[in-house]
Amino acid sequence: MGLYRPIGFHGTLSFLRSRCGPLETDEAALLRAIAVLEESRDLWLADLRAYAGERAGAKRRGRRSPASPAPGASAHWYGLRQEAAPHGVLFWHRRLWQRRRRRPTFIAAPAEAVNVLRACAEAVLSTGGHLPPDLRGSLAASIVLLRADPEERGRADFGAGELLALAREIEAASSP
């Protein structure tokens, strides 16, 4: 987990504990956790290799980049995305709002998007993944706002990446 923690260290640890059992006291649970983590990492690496092949093909055809976005750093749990997503929502929710000594400041993020994401995270956590239709629409609009060019907002893009990671986990946890 020092090198591969797809939903953050604590989110990954929480998911592995819930899926495999007490890792600290049960050797069999630890071995199951390693297998689950390796399976996810292998799927992520396969995705990276596929993207590299697609990118090389695009370059050969004279295009600067392929049509699909780069997988980059592992941003979700490969193979068990929907099952692991509530742990990712909990991780990001704690990181962004519960574990800060002061109120979080997201310099570039519109306040309405921040408020919607917080409400969505709390709804997903309190209902086990259900997101009411009105919040689902607000979530989509908030993602569009967060993806807008930071220069259009007139400030550096600080905090939007973390908020988008939370939004991805909310989408995965609440998808039907």
C-alpha positions as CSV (number, residue, x, y, z in Angstrom):
1,M,0.0,0.0,0.0
2,G,3.0,2.3,0.1
3,L,3.0,2.4,-3.7
4,Y,-0.6,1.6,-4.7
5,R,-3.5,3.0,-2.7
6,P,-6.2,3.6,-5.3
7,I,-8.7,5.4,-2.9
8,G,-6.1,6.9,-0.5
9,F,-4.3,5.1,2.2
10,H,-7.1,5.1,4.8
11,G,-9.8,4.4,2.2
12,T,-7.9,1.5,0.8
13,L,-7.2,0.1,4.3
14,S,-10.8,0.5,5.3
15,F,-12.0,-1.4,2.2
16,L,-9.5,-4.2,2.6
17,R,-10.5,-4.6,6.2
18,S,-14.2,-4.8,5.3
19,R,-13.6,-7.2,2.5
20,C,-10.9,-9.5,4.0
21,G,-11.1,-9.2,7.8
22,P,-8.8,-8.0,10.5
23,L,-5.5,-7.5,8.8
24,E,-3.5,-6.8,11.9
25,T,-4.4,-10.1,13.7
26,D,-5.3,-12.6,11.0
27,E,-2.6,-13.8,8.6
28,A,-5.1,-15.3,6.2
29,A,-7.0,-12.0,6.1
30,L,-3.7,-10.2,5.3
31,L,-2.9,-12.6,2.5
32,R,-6.5,-12.2,1.1
33,A,-6.0,-8.4,1.2
34,I,-2.7,-8.6,-0.6
35,A,-4.4,-10.7,-3.3
36,V,-7.3,-8.2,-3.7
37,L,-4.8,-5.3,-3.8
38,E,-2.6,-7.0,-6.4
39,E,-5.6,-7.9,-8.6
40,S,-6.7,-4.2,-8.6
41,R,-3.1,-3.0,-9.3
42,D,-2.8,-5.5,-12.2
43,L,-6.0,-4.2,-13.7
44,W,-4.8,-0.7,-13.4
45,L,-1.4,-1.6,-15.0
46,A,-3.3,-3.2,-17.9
47,D,-5.3,0.0,-18.3
48,L,-2.0,2.0,-18.4
49,R,-0.5,-0.4,-21.0
50,A,-3.6,-0.1,-23.2
51,Y,-3.5,3.7,-23.0
52,A,0.2,3.7,-23.9
53,G,-0.6,1.6,-26.9
54,E,-3.5,3.8,-27.9
55,R,-1.3,6.9,-27.5
56,A,1.5,5.4,-29.6
57,G,-1.0,4.6,-32.3
58,A,-2.4,8.1,-32.2
59,K,1.1,9.6,-32.5
60,R,1.9,7.3,-35.5
61,R,-1.3,8.7,-37.1
62,G,-0.1,12.3,-36.5
63,R,-2.5,13.1,-33.6
64,R,-1.0,14.6,-30.5
65,S,-3.1,12.5,-28.1
66,P,-5.6,9.7,-28.1
67,A,-9.3,10.3,-27.8
68,S,-9.6,8.7,-24.3
69,P,-8.2,10.4,-21.2
70,A,-5.0,9.1,-19.6
71,P,-5.6,6.8,-16.6
72,G,-2.8,8.5,-14.7
73,A,-2.5,7.7,-11.1
74,S,-4.9,5.2,-9.9
75,A,-8.0,7.2,-9.0
76,H,-10.5,4.4,-8.2
77,W,-10.5,0.8,-7.3
78,Y,-10.0,-1.3,-10.4
79,G,-12.2,-4.4,-10.5
80,L,-14.4,-3.6,-7.5
81,R,-15.1,0.1,-8.1
82,Q,-18.7,0.3,-6.9
83,E,-18.0,-1.9,-3.8
84,A,-14.9,0.2,-2.8
85,A,-16.4,3.6,-3.6
86,P,-18.2,4.2,-0.3
87,H,-14.8,3.8,1.4
88,G,-13.3,6.3,-1.0
89,V,-16.2,8.7,-0.2
90,L,-15.5,8.3,3.5
91,F,-11.8,8.9,3.0
92,W,-12.2,12.0,1.0
93,H,-15.0,13.3,3.2
94,R,-12.8,12.9,6.3
95,R,-9.8,14.4,4.6
96,L,-11.7,17.4,3.2
97,W,-14.0,18.3,6.2
98,Q,-13.6,16.2,9.3
99,R,-9.8,16.1,9.8
100,R,-9.0,19.7,9.2
101,R,-8.3,21.9,12.2
102,R,-9.8,24.9,10.5
103,R,-12.6,25.2,8.0
104,P,-11.4,24.0,4.6
105,T,-10.7,26.6,1.9
106,F,-10.9,25.7,-1.7
107,I,-9.5,28.7,-3.4
108,A,-10.5,27.9,-7.0
109,A,-13.6,25.9,-6.4
110,P,-17.0,27.7,-6.6
111,A,-18.7,27.6,-3.2
112,E,-21.9,26.1,-4.6
113,A,-19.9,23.1,-6.0
114,V,-18.2,22.6,-2.6
115,N,-21.5,22.6,-0.8
116,V,-23.1,20.2,-3.2
117,L,-20.3,17.8,-3.0
118,R,-20.4,17.8,0.8
119,A,-24.2,17.2,0.8
120,C,-23.8,14.4,-1.8
121,A,-21.0,12.7,0.3
122,E,-23.1,12.9,3.4
123,A,-26.1,11.5,1.6
124,V,-24.1,8.6,0.2
125,L,-22.5,7.8,3.6
126,S,-25.8,8.0,5.5
127,T,-27.8,5.9,3.0
128,G,-25.2,3.4,2.0
129,G,-24.9,4.7,-1.6
130,H,-28.3,6.2,-2.4
131,L,-28.2,9.6,-4.0
132,P,-31.6,11.4,-4.5
133,P,-32.3,12.5,-8.0
134,D,-32.1,16.2,-7.2
135,L,-28.6,15.7,-5.7
136,R,-27.5,13.6,-8.7
137,G,-28.3,16.5,-11.0
138,S,-26.6,19.0,-8.7
139,L,-23.5,16.7,-8.6
140,A,-23.3,16.6,-12.4
141,A,-23.5,20.4,-12.5
142,S,-20.8,20.7,-9.8
143,I,-18.4,18.5,-11.7
144,V,-18.8,20.7,-14.8
145,L,-18.0,23.8,-12.6
146,L,-14.9,22.1,-11.1
147,R,-13.6,21.1,-14.5
148,A,-13.9,24.6,-15.9
149,D,-10.7,26.3,-16.7
150,P,-9.1,27.7,-13.5
151,E,-8.0,30.9,-15.4
152,E,-11.6,31.6,-16.2
153,R,-12.3,31.6,-12.4
154,G,-9.4,34.0,-12.0
155,R,-7.4,31.9,-9.5
156,A,-5.0,29.0,-9.2
157,D,-6.5,25.6,-9.3
158,F,-6.1,24.7,-5.6
159,G,-8.5,22.1,-4.1
160,A,-10.4,21.2,-7.3
161,G,-8.5,18.0,-7.8
162,E,-9.4,16.7,-4.4
163,L,-13.0,17.7,-4.9
164,L,-13.1,15.9,-8.3
165,A,-11.7,12.8,-6.7
166,L,-14.5,12.9,-4.2
167,A,-17.0,13.5,-7.0
168,R,-15.7,10.4,-8.9
169,E,-16.2,8.2,-5.7
170,I,-19.7,9.6,-5.1
171,E,-20.6,8.8,-8.7
172,A,-19.3,5.3,-8.4
173,A,-20.9,4.6,-5.0
174,S,-24.3,5.9,-6.1
175,S,-24.5,4.4,-9.6
176,P,-27.4,2.0,-10.0
